[in-house]
Amino acid sequence: MAQTSIRPFNKTRRIAAAGLLGFATLGLVACGGGNDERVRADLAAAQVTSIGVNSYLWRASLETLSFMPLTQADSSGGVLITDWYVNPDTPSERVKVSVAILDQTLRADALRVAASRQVLQNGTWVEAPVQAATIQRLEGIILTKARDLRRSTVN
């Protein structure tokens, strides 16, 4: 019986939230002063996705790491983890990357990238440092791609 009393309450809350969102959207459009593109861009940026994290960052991360084998892809938690990748040009080195998307907004601080690197020494893989510039470049690539995806969606 407790469940039946909760369901109508949740349904009522969802209807009220949808109504409130509709009024807020109308308010944004009304005060836009004819600047529909800006309103659409603002709404697209603030849009909550069903995957739990910013969809542009998620898609950009997947596209950027598409050449590496994935071991984990959790869209609701915003986590991507690759398996070890060996570049054919440098077979004595391998890398593993993890990406965490921390927010639903498209911002630089909503993205966290980490990498591990190993080199082959005497038949054994040994941990090696990853340059900070490498991580920053990878984050920059993902952010640029996410912004491009957003621009193409808004236009």
C-alpha positions in Angstrom: 0.0 0.0 0.0 2.9 2.3 0.7 3.9 2.0 -3.0 0.5 3.0 -4.3 0.5 6.2 -2.3 4.0 7.1 -3.5 3.3 6.6 -7.2 0.6 9.2 -7.5 2.8 11.7 -5.6 5.8 11.0 -8.0 3.5 11.3 -11.0 2.1 14.6 -9.7 5.7 15.9 -9.1 6.7 14.9 -12.6 3.6 16.7 -14.1 4.3 19.8 -12.0 8.0 19.8 -13.0 7.1 19.5 -16.7 4.6 22.4 -16.3 7.2 24.5 -14.5 9.8 23.7 -17.2 7.2 24.7 -19.9 6.5 28.1 -18.2 10.2 28.7 -17.8 10.8 28.0 -21.4 8.0 30.4 -22.4 9.4 33.0 -20.1 12.8 32.7 -21.8 11.4 32.9 -25.2 9.2 35.9 -24.3 12.1 37.9 -22.8 14.5 37.0 -25.6 13.6 40.2 -27.5 13.5 38.2 -30.8 16.9 36.6 -30.3 15.7 33.1 -30.9 19.1 31.6 -31.7 20.5 32.7 -28.3 17.5 31.2 -26.5 17.9 27.9 -28.4 21.6 27.9 -27.6 20.9 28.5 -23.9 18.2 25.8 -23.8 20.5 23.3 -25.6 23.3 24.0 -23.2 21.1 23.5 -20.2 19.3 20.5 -21.5 19.3 17.5 -19.2 20.0 14.4 -21.1 18.8 10.9 -20.4 22.3 9.6 -20.1 23.0 11.4 -16.9 26.0 13.5 -18.1 26.6 16.1 -20.7 25.8 14.4 -24.0 28.2 16.5 -26.0 31.1 15.6 -23.7 30.1 12.0 -23.7 29.9 11.7 -27.5 33.1 13.7 -28.0 34.9 11.4 -25.6 33.6 8.3 -27.4 34.6 9.6 -30.8 38.1 10.7 -29.5 38.8 7.3 -28.0 37.2 5.3 -30.7 40.5 3.8 -31.9 41.1 2.3 -28.5 39.4 -0.8 -27.1 36.9 0.1 -24.4 36.6 -2.0 -21.2 34.0 0.2 -19.5 31.4 2.7 -20.8 29.0 3.9 -18.2 26.8 6.7 -19.7 24.8 7.3 -16.5 28.0 7.7 -14.4 30.0 9.3 -17.2 32.9 7.0 -17.1 34.9 5.6 -20.0 37.9 3.3 -19.5 40.0 1.9 -22.3 42.0 -1.3 -22.4 45.7 -1.1 -23.1 46.4 0.3 -26.6 49.7 -0.4 -28.4 50.5 2.0 -31.3 51.8 0.0 -34.2 54.6 2.6 -34.7 55.8 2.1 -31.1 55.2 -1.6 -30.1 57.3 -1.3 -27.0 54.9 1.2 -25.4 51.2 1.0 -24.4 48.7 3.4 -22.9 45.4 3.2 -21.1 43.0 6.1 -20.7 40.1 6.9 -18.4 37.6 9.7 -18.9 35.2 11.0 -16.2 32.5 13.4 -17.1 31.5 15.1 -13.8 28.6 17.3 -14.7 25.7 17.9 -17.1 27.0 21.2 -18.3 29.5 21.7 -21.1 32.4 23.1 -19.2 36.1 22.4 -19.0 36.0 21.4 -15.3 33.3 18.9 -16.1 35.9 16.7 -17.8 38.6 14.7 -16.1 41.1 12.6 -18.1 43.7 10.3 -16.7 46.2 8.0 -18.5 48.6 5.2 -17.6 51.7 4.4 -19.7 53.9 1.3 -19.7 57.0 0.5 -21.6 58.3 -3.0 -22.5 61.7 -3.7 -20.8 63.2 -7.2 -21.0 59.8 -8.8 -21.8 58.0 -7.1 -18.9 55.7 -4.1 -19.0 57.0 -1.4 -16.6 55.1 1.7 -15.5 56.3 4.9 -17.1 55.3 8.6 -16.5 52.7 10.3 -18.7 53.5 13.9 -19.6 50.9 16.4 -18.3 50.9 18.0 -21.7 49.6 14.7 -23.2 46.6 14.7 -20.8 45.9 18.4 -21.5 46.0 17.9 -25.3 43.6 15.0 -24.9 41.2 17.1 -22.8 41.5 19.9 -25.3 40.6 17.6 -28.2 37.5 16.3 -26.4 36.4 19.8 -25.4 36.8 21.1 -28.9 34.9 18.2 -30.4 32.1 18.6 -27.8 31.8 22.3 -28.6 31.7 21.5 -32.3 28.9 19.0 -31.7 27.0 21.5 -29.7 27.3 24.2 -32.4 26.1 21.8 -35.1 23.1 20.8 -33.0 22.1 24.4 -32.2 22.5 25.6 -35.7 
